[in-house]
Amino acid sequence: MEQIEDLLTGIPFTPTRSDQRFATRENQIRYNNLKARQKRKAKAEIDKALDTNRNILRRLLNDRKEVIKSYDYLSGAGFNFGITTHKTKKDGKLWSCIYEYALINIKDEQFLITKI
């Protein structure tokens, strides 16, 4: 049988299966863990900002249905207005969303915050 290179180590080996890409199971696990770590590292900054935004909105709403807060208040709390998960249309208006929370600028830098 033909030898192939292990994806992790680059060392040639003879596979025992047609779909085998690693010399050992440990090499496969290590390779996949390294790929997952690289992915987490690449997303870490955005994920941290999203988590911070979500925690701020969750804390502000608490058990209330909706709340109005100013831009300055949200900024002071550490809210990052450039980071959202998605947009949604409600009553013909476009709302910025962070996971299950939504906010919209209603007037004079006042934001209506609600849970979707």
Secondary structure, 3 states (H helix, E strand, C coil): CCCEECCCCCCEECCCCCCCCCCCHHHHHHHHHHHHHHHHHHHHHHHHHHHHHHHHHHHHHCCCCEEEEEHHHHHHCCCCCCCCCEEEEECCEEEEEECCEEEEEEECCEEEEEEC
